Amino acid sequence: MIVLGITSPISWNSAAAIVKDGQFIAAVEEERFNGIKHSPRILPLKSIEFCLSFAKVKPNEVDAIALGFNSPLAYWRKTSLENLKENDFQRNLRECGTTAEYLVGMVRLKEWLKQKGFRIDGEDKILMKFYPHHLAHAASAFRCSGFQSANVITVDGQGEDDSGSIWSASGQKLKKLVKIGHHQSIGWVYSEATNLLGFKPHNHEGKIMGLAGWGKKKLPSEEFWKVSEEDYFLKENWYEKFYQKFGPIRGRYEELTDRHRNIALTVQKFTESAGIALARRAYSESKCGNFCLAGGVTLNCDTNQRILEQSFVENIFIQPAANDAGTAIGSALELANELGENADFEMKTAYWGPEYSNEEIEQVLKEAKVSYEKVKNPEKVVAEMIAKGKIIGWFQGRLEIGPRALGHRSILAHPGKTGMKDKVNKEVKHRETWRPFAPSILHEAGSEYLKNYYRHPFMVLTFDVTKKGLKDISQTVHVDNTARPQSVEPETCPRYYKLISEFSKISGIKAVLNTSFNDSEQPLVNTPKEALKTFFGTGLDVLSIGDFIVEKPKKN
């Protein structure tokens, strides 16, 4: 049985995934191929082609396609025109543009599938199933967690009528306990704060989380929302009041002030409190200490930290592709299980995308007419360079899924060298100097640098930093003395683990500074050619790509 999972035509992060005979094989985001950040509202056609190619599957061999968004027609199927209420009719008129966009996208998808040779018509035609958006999110978390039972919480901007949900998961079943309507969207609160502070909604929310660390005090917000022990509530007209009180919208080039930082802090603290309340509510229903998180809001590392710190939380799994890209994964796994494949597994890495052989890489290097050297031990060579203060583009193995670079498409630097954070921000990433970087840490050394350390390979949790951490990995510590780590283990990331181990032998530090291999507003690099473009277009010193080392010509 071969199941293809894809995002809907109106998803914010276009992606595809594939399950073959009950085994999860591949997943990738469309932005990695077309260069359009997030690729919102774009069909994941190139992602589908990659998944089929990697799984060695022909289009006519695919048995089923799952979409991580319910069809807009589902509402109309359940409702006759005679029974429509005025409010229902008006609401659907407002949404008719989105519905039309969805349906046009589906028509285009069907035409493309037919053109490519998928079994669209006839008695043996492919099964196509639409899953509610938050069920797809929930499945992406639970079915990749390895847990036998868990509480599942999903939080995002909006999917159909929902902005979040709570599920009880046991065995292979997901049972929905709580629906959070779109009018109670934490995701929209965060997006509106992003807009008000002069950044781009649905793109720069991570900047607000970083900016919040610089806030000095939480501002009064009782007129916008209320948070109780096991719930939260957005008050009527909170949106208008929010802009009235905290406006006007900051100009793009307007200097950030303490007021802006405090607004970010206020929204961040609300998000954390609301997340804790949802976790408490889930636990009160199940008394289960395992938690699974998905949905775009659960990329908020600080909120995840606060949830993990609760006494009733024993284990936590956060889908690394927690944004809409994860619905391709969740819908594929959900349908595979429905079809009897038992596709649940423990996702230990995020390396599900394309990879390139040394032969393919060398061909690109030759065509680009750059000088390069093939080395026997690139990990040791690069470790020595990092120790000397060089900034490295590191391109190895299969591409990561999700927004975090995890040692396969990464920019690496010394985590304790004074000034390195500012240098990477200014010369390589071309972004705001107040934004933090993350440490990749050898798993066995995690507790040396982080308080209450918890194994976490996906870089979507923050931890308070120890005194040793403040010294050794200072360039990866945020202004609030937290860090967002990646746990690195030899079983899941052998080459990266060896690199950090070699750097540890030289420096005594069992970590490196890690950020995504891209320039500002670019997707993560996918191909060797893209790696070269970014290498020569930024202040990187060295490119380590496969077994090859590329250095820039020395200035005369």
N, C-alpha and C positions, 0 to 999 in steps of 0.2 A: 504494500500500500504506500503510495507516494502522495504526500499532502504538501501543498504550497500555501504559505501564509503571506498575505499582503496587507498593506495599509489601504485605507479608503481614499477615494479621489479628493477628499477634503481634509485629510490629516495634515498635521503641522510638520511631521517628520516622516517623509516617505521612505518605505523600506520593504524588504521581502525576506522570507525565511523558508526553509524546507525541512521536512521530516520524511525520512525514507525507512520503511520497514520498522517503524517505532523508534528510530534513532535520529536525534537532532543533528543535522549535518552542517548547515550554513545559515548565516544571516548577515545582511549588509544594508546600509542606508544609501538611498539614491544620490545624496549629496556627494558621496565619495566618487561618483562617476561623472556627474555633470558640473561640479564645482559651484553649485548654487547652495548656499548655507541653509541647511534644514530641508531644502526642496519642498516647501509647503505646497499643498494642493497640486501635487504632481504625481502622476502614476509611476510606480517604481519599475519601469520596464527594463532598464539596464540591470537593476538588482535581481529581477526575476531571471534574466538570462544568465547572470553569474551563478545564482543558486542551482539552476539546472545543469550548467556546465560543471560546476564543482562536484555535484552529486552524481555526475555521469548519467543524467536522465534526459530522455528526449521529450519534447512537448506532448506527444501523443501517449506517453507513458504515465503522465500525471493523472491521478485518480480523483483528486478533490482540491478545491481552492477555498480557503477560509479568509474572510475579510474581518478586520478588527473594528467594524463599525456597522451598526444595524442599518438596513435600508430605510431611507426616509419614507418609502412607500408603506412600511410596516404600520405606521399610524393610520394611514388611510384605509388599509385593509381591515382594520379593526373598527372603523367608524363609517357609518353611512351618512350621506349628506343630510338626511332628515333629522338625524340625532346630533348634528354638530351644534355646539353652543357658540354664541357670538364671539366669546373670548378665544375659543379654539380656532375659529375661522380667521380671526384677526391675527392670531399668533402665527398660523401657517402662512398667511399672506406675507408677514414680515420675513419668514424664513424661506419663502419660495425661491429666492435667489440662490441660497445655499443648496436647496433641494434640486433646483435645476442644474446647478454645477455638478452635484453628485451624480445625477442621472446621465448628464452628458458624458461625464467621466466614465461611467459604467458602459455606455454605448461604445466609447472609444476603446475601452479595455476589451470588450467582447470582440470588436473588429480586429484588434491586435492579436488576441489569442487565436482567433480563427486563422488569421494570416500566418501565424507561426506554427500552426499544425496541432493545436490543442483540440480535443474532442468536444466541440461546442454543441454540435447537433447530433441527432440520431438516438437510437435506443441505448447506445453505450456512451452517452455523453457524460462529460465530467460533472461531478457534484460540486455545486457552488453554495456555500453557506455563509450567511451574515451573522456575526456575533455582536451582541451589545458591547459597546466600547469598553465599559468598565469590567465586564466579564473577561474580555481579552486582556486588559491590564492585569486583572487578578490572576488569570491563568499564567501569564508571563512570569509572575512572581512565585506563586505556589508550585507550579509544575517544574520550575527550575531550582527549587530550594533544597530538595532532598529530604524535606520534612515529611513525616507521616501524617501529622496534623498541625494546624497553624491557624492563627488569626491573619486575615489578609485585609489590608487597608489600601485603597486606591484614592488618589487625590490629584486633580488636574484643573484645567480651566473649564472645559465642558466637553462632554461626549453624549450625543443625543440630548436627553433632558437632565442628565446627571453631571455633577462635578466631583463626585466621590462616592465611595461605597465601603461597607464593611462586610466581610464574608467569613464564614466558618468553613475551614477546609479539613477534610478527613478522608484518608484512603485516597480515592481518585475523585471525590465529589467536592464541589464548591457550592455552598449554600449561602445565598445573599440574605444578610440580616438587616442591613441599613442602607437606604438610598439617600444620598445627599443631592438635593436638587440644584439646578444651575443657578438659582437665585441665591444660593449659599456657597458660592464658589470661592475658595481660598485662592485658587489660581488666578481668578480675575482680580482679586484684591492685589495680589503681587504684581500682576501685569499693569494695573492702573498706577501703582506706585512706581513701577519702572518708567511708565510714560511721564508721570508728573515730575520725576527727577531728571528728565531730559534724555532718557535712553530709549532703546527700541523694544517695545513689547514683543513677547514670544521669541526673543533672541537674547536680550541682555539681562534677564532676571538674575543670572549669576553675579552680575556686577552689583546688584542691590544687596545680595547676601554678603559680598565682600565689603561693600560700603558700610553696612550695618555695624561691622566690627569697630569702625571708627566713631560711631555714635557715642555720645556722653550721657544722654538721659532719654528715657522713654517719654514721649509726649502724651498728654491726655487724649484718650480715644474712646471714651465711654459712649459717645454719640454715634459711633460707627458700628461697634460690635460688642458682644458680651461672651465671655468664656466661663463655663461652669466646670464642675469636676469631670463630667463625662460628655460634654457637648459644647458647641459654640453656636452663636447666632449672629448673623449680619442683620443689622437693623434696617428698617424701611428707609429708603432714600440715602443709604450710607454713601453711595457713589457721589451724589451731588454735594453732600456735606463734606466729604473727604477733600474734594477739589476746592470748596469754599474756604475750608479751614487751612489746608496745606498748600494751596495754590499761591501764585500762578505757576504754570508749567515752566520748569527751568529751561532756559535757552541752551542750545547745543554747545555753545562755546562759553556759556556763563560759568564763572568759577563756582566750585562746590563750596558750600558754607556749612557751619555746624548745624544749622537748621535742616539742610538737606540730609546730612548724616544722621541726625536724630529722627527724621521721618523714616529713613531706611531701617534704623534700629527699632522703631515703633512697629512697623509692619512685620519685621522679622520676629519680634517677640510675640506678636499676635499669632503668627504662623506656628511658632514653636508651641505655644499654649494650646492652640487648637489641635495640633498633632498629638500632643500628650493626652488631651481630652478624648480624642477618638480611640487612642490606644487603650485608655482606661475602660472606655465603653465596650470595646471588643473583648477585653479580658474579663469584664464583669459578666459577659454572656457565656464565655467558654471556659474560663479558668485555665487556659492554655498559655504557656510562657513562650511559645514560638510565634514570631511575627514575620510577615512577608509584606513588602511595600512596593508599590508601582504607581505610575502616573507622574506627569512632569514635575509636580510639586515635591515629590519624594527624591528629586535630585538635590533638594535643599539639605546639604550636609549637616548644618547646625541643628535643624529640626530632628533629623535622624539621630544625632547624638543625644538630644534630650529624651527621645523615646527610649533609646538603648539604656540610658541611665536609670530608668524607672525600675523599682525593685521587683516588679512582677514580670519584667522582660528577661527571659533566659537566653534566647537565641534570636538572631535577626538576619533576614536575607533581603537585600534590596536589589531589584533587577537593574543591572548596569545600563540597559537601554530602557530606563523608566519612562522616557517620553513616548510619543506616539509610535516611534519605531518599534517599541516593544510589543505593540498590539499585533504586529505581524507574527512575532514569536508566539504570543499567547494564543492567538486564534488557530495557528497551525497545530500547536500541542493539544488544544482543546478538541479540535476536530479529529486528530489522530486518536485520542483517547476514546472519543465517541465511537470511532470505527473499530475499536478493539485492539489498538496498537500498544497500549500501556507505555506511552512515550515520556512519562515523568522521569526526571533525572536531576542530578546535582550539578548545577552550572558552576564550575570552579574557575573558569576563565571567561574572558570576553573576546577571545580570538576566534572569530567565526567568518571573517571576510577573506579577500584574495591574498595570495602569497606569490612570491616571485623567486625563481631559482637563481643561482649564481650565473648561469649561462644567460638568462634573460636580462639580469642586471648588467652584466658585462657588455652585452650588445648595446644597451642604452648608453653606457659610458663611452663606448667607442664611437657611436654615432654623434655624441655631444662633443667629441674631440677634447675631452678633459683628461688631465693627468691623474692616474690612480695607481694604487698599489694593492696587490692581493696579499693578505697576511694570514699566518697560520693561527694566530691567537688574537683576534680582534678585541676580545673582552679585556685582555691585559693591556693592549696598546691604548685602547680608549680610556681605561682606568687611569693610566699614567697621564694622559692628556687632560682629563678632568682634574686630576690632582694639581696640575700646573695652571689651572684656571681657564682652560679652553672650554668653549661652549660647543656641544656636539649635537648634530642631527643623527638620530639613531633609528635605522630602518631595518627591521628584522621580522621574519615570520609572517603569520597571518594577521591581517588588519583587525583592529578592535571594532566592536560595535558599541554604540553609546558615545556620549560626549567626552569621555575621559580617555586620554592616552595612557596606556598601561604597559609601557616598555616594549612595544613593537613599532609604534610610530610616535616617538618621543623626542623632545629636546632635553638634553641632560647637561647639568652643570654641578659645580661644587656646592654642597648644601650649607657649608659653614664659612665660606670665604666672604669677608665683609665687602658689601657693595655689589655682590653677584646678582641679587634680586633686581636691583635697579638697572643693572647693565643688561640683563636679559629682557626686562620689560621695555627698555628704551631702544636697544640696538637690534633686538631679534623679533620680539612680539609686537612692538610698536603699539603699546597699549598704556593705559593709565598706570602710573608708578605705584599707586596705592593698592593695586591688586596683588594678591598673594599667589605663591606657587605651592606645589605639593611635594612631599618626600616619598620616594619609593624606599621601603625599609625591609631588610632581611627579616622574615617572620620571627625568627628566634630572638631577634634584638628589639622587637617592638616595645616591650615593657621598659627598656632602657630609656627610650625617648618619649613615651606616651603614657599618661596615667590611665588606669583602668583599660589597658590595651585589649582589643578584641580582634582576632584575625579577620581581615577584610581586604580582599584582593581588588575591589572595584573603585576605591577612592570616592565613595559617597557617604562617608562618615567622618566627622571631626572628633578630635580628642584634645584634652588639655595636655600641654607639653611639660615634661619633667625638667628639672634644673640641668641635667645633662643634655637634654634635647635643646634647651634654650641656647646652649653653647655650641653643640656639634652640628645642629641642623637649623641654625638661626635664620638662614635665607629662605626657609620654607615655613617659618612660623609667622602667623598673622599677628596683627597689632594687639589682638585680645589673647595672645599666648595659646592659640590653638593651631592644630595642623590637620590637614586632610590627607591621610596616608594611603599608600597602597602596600599591602603585605605581599612580599615576593618570596616564592618558594621554588625549590629546584624542580619539583615534579611538574609544575604548571608553566614555568617560565625559565627553563634552564639557562639559556644564554644570558638573559638579563640578570638572573641570580648570580651567575659566574662573574659578570661585570662588576656588580656591587661588591661581591666578595673580594675581587682583585683590588678594587678601590679601598676597601677596608684594610687590606694588608698594607697599603701605602700610607693611608691617612689615619687609620684607627676609627674611621666613621663608617658605620654599617648602613649607609643610606646615600642616595643621590637626590639632587633637585630634579624634578620631572615636570615637564609641561608638554602640551600637545604640539606635535610637529606640524605647524601651520603658521601663517602670518595672520595679522589681525583681520577678522571677518572672513577668513578662508575656512573651508572644511579641512578636516584632518587629511594629510596627503595619503594617497592610495598607491600610486604607481612610482617606479623608480624615476621616471621623467618628471613627475610632480615634485619628488624629493629634491632633484637637482635644481629645478626652478626656484623652490623656496630656499634652498641652500645658498644659491648665488644672489637671490633677491633680498636676503636678510644678513644680519651680522653674525651668522654662524661661522665658527672657525673651521670645523671639521665635519665631514659627512662619513658616517660608518654605515655602509649599506651592504648587507650580506657579508661576504668575507673581504670586502674592498674598503679601502680608506681613500677619501678624496680630501685634499687640502687646497685652500685658495693660494694662488701665487703670492709670494712674499713681495711686499712693496720695496722698491729700490731705495 
